[in-house]
Each structure stands twice: as C-alpha cells, then as structure tokens.
Amino acid sequence: TNVLPAVDTIATPSLENPVRLNFNENALGMSPNAQKAAISAVNKANRYAKAEIPLLSQSLAKHHNLSPEYILLTAGSSEGIRSSIAAWSGENTQFVIPELTYGDGEQFANIFNLPITKIPSLKDWAFDIDSFRAAVDQYPGRSIVYLVNPNNPTSTIAPTAQIIEWIRSKPKDTIFIVDEAYAEFVNDPNFQSVDTLIEQGYDNIVLLKTFSKIHAMAGLRVGYVLASPNNIKNISQFVAGEKLNYCGVCAALASMEDADFLAYSKQTTDTSRQIMEQVLDELGFYYLPSQTNFIFHQIGTDLAQYQQLLQDKHIFVGRAFPPADRWNRISLGTPGEMLYTANVLRQLRSQNLI
Ligand code: PLP
C-alpha cells in the first residue's frame, strides 16, 4: 500500500527547520492512513467522539487480549501517570522510583505531597530490584512504585523476570505503575510486557501506554491505561472524563489498523539506531544497549557545550539528566537525519571539539 523509503534524504537543517533529537518524538510523521483519518475528523469535530471512543477501547482491548473494561483512554500517557498516582495517593504513601527515570512521575507525586524514595542504580543505571523490594518492605504505609520499561533516559530494559516475580509476590499495600511508552521498539527477547499479568488477574498493576511514540502521534494526545476493571474505575475518577480529542481518537483507530506503518516505524528506528551506534563506536563514545527510539551515551565534554556545538549546526539533542553527568540522550530521528548528525559529529571530532 504505502511505499515508504528505507533511508530518506533531508534538506540541510536550518534555524527554521532544525533536526529535533531532543524529545523522543517519532520523526516519521503519522501513518498516512492516520493522517487522513485525523484530517477528515476535523470536519466532524464540532461533535464529541461518542461513537469512536468505544471503538478505540475495543480495538485496544482486542490487541491486549482483554475486554474493554480493562481500558481507560487518556490524553497521552501523561494523564495516565497523573491519574493513577492521584488514585493511590494519601496519607503514609511513598512514591518509589529509580534515581534515573522519566520525570513526570516525580513531578506529579510532588503535587500530591508524596515523599519520594529514590533507589540508587546499579552499574549503567540498571534497576536494583533488591533495593526496591527492601524500600517497599521497610515502609510502614502504602507504596506506589513507578517503573518505566524500557526506561527513559537510559533506553535499557528492566530485569523483567525479577520484576514479574516481585509483582506476583503481591507486596503488602503496593501498587505498581508500569510505563511501557517505548515497549514497541524493543528487540531484546528478554523483555516482557506486564499486560499478561493483568490478563491473569493481578490487580496490583497499572500499565500505561501511549500513541506518542511508535504511532508518531505525540501532538494528538492519545494514551491509555490498562488495569483490572476495579482499578480502572478508581483511576477514572481522576481523569477529566473520557472526552478525547476527536482527531486523535480517529487517527489512533486508523493507526491500530496500519500494521505496515507500525512495522515501518520500528524498522526505520532500527536503521537510525544502527547509524548512530556506528558513529558512537567510531568516535569511542560509550553507550547503553538501546531498546527504544533514543540512545543514552557518554560524552567527553560538558553537556551544555556539547549541546551548543550541535545546536550551532541546527541539531537539538537531549537535556541534562542528573545525576548522570556527562551523558547525553539523543533521540533517533529518521535515517537521513541520523546520517546527517553522524557526519556533524565526525566533523566536530576532526576539529577536536568533542
Ligand atoms: N512516559 C514516558 C516514559 C515518556 O518518555 C513520555 C514522553 O516522553 C511519556 C510517558 C509521556 O508521553 P505522552 O503523554 O505523550 O504519552
């Protein structure tokens, strides 16, 4: 159907048209079918998406082998993070996270006045599940554990078997919020989604998913929560109602049906990753094994300086992620954008600037 190129050619980046490798967006643009669906939805957007919302829930339920009562549609997964933290917040509730992870969880937990327990990481920022377990066991009240898998900014997967064993052990008064925003990019066969645990009836897990990444729909704001029907009822008290963006819902429905685009989205990300890994190898920059649409790599200079050198060439790369000093998160753009970026990095190296 849609013939899409393996490697694109790009115009030379400029101030008006930079290469954006700073927000883990999907540079491909949406599926052409999703674009058409969104555009035609504009003409109906004076109405609420009453008919389409249940269709999207059904499509997602089918995708996960569950029934629609297990699904709550949200405005991106951000709303899922916020509402699920809200649903379990209260007195004597700690929010447990690894020391290096996606910041929204901590930000929302702060709004709800939860004490934050940060678990120090192992080598290469790996999750220390034994320390997580100890922090939860020692806490006298409730624990909300927020795990991003694969993690952001590290791009690595969590020790899945250990996490699943921990969830199955049902630690007292503990809810696991598992954010799988990047799961569709994973190549490592050791990765496992926790959706199967929800299917098996575990009610101590909330799984968060998004259309922002593999579906390339970040600006249309569609995500969803997957959890037991009781947990969905609880969380739904903290969203503004399932009144989603009409264009987003229609685009998401079309995108779910576009297996060709989803495969293409994954393949081009794999190609972009290879291009980036090759230049990082060549320049001797250490990086973590990426299972996502971004790479976390070490740099030899100050991050602000590194960012500026690239920005001067109209390439935006990731921000600082304390406590990871002298690391940079670079999002994977199109293969053409990565070839361009790789050449800029080579050039900067030849000038001894990086
Ligand atoms: N979760 C993770 C791990 C993310 O990296 C992001 C965005 O970068 C989000 C959630 C939020 O994305 P959205 O609200 O667009 O689904």
Residues whose N, C-alpha, C, O or C-beta is under 5 A from the ligand:
A	BS01	PLP	F23 N24 A75 G76 S77 S78 Y102 V148 N152 D179 A181 T210 S212 A218 G223
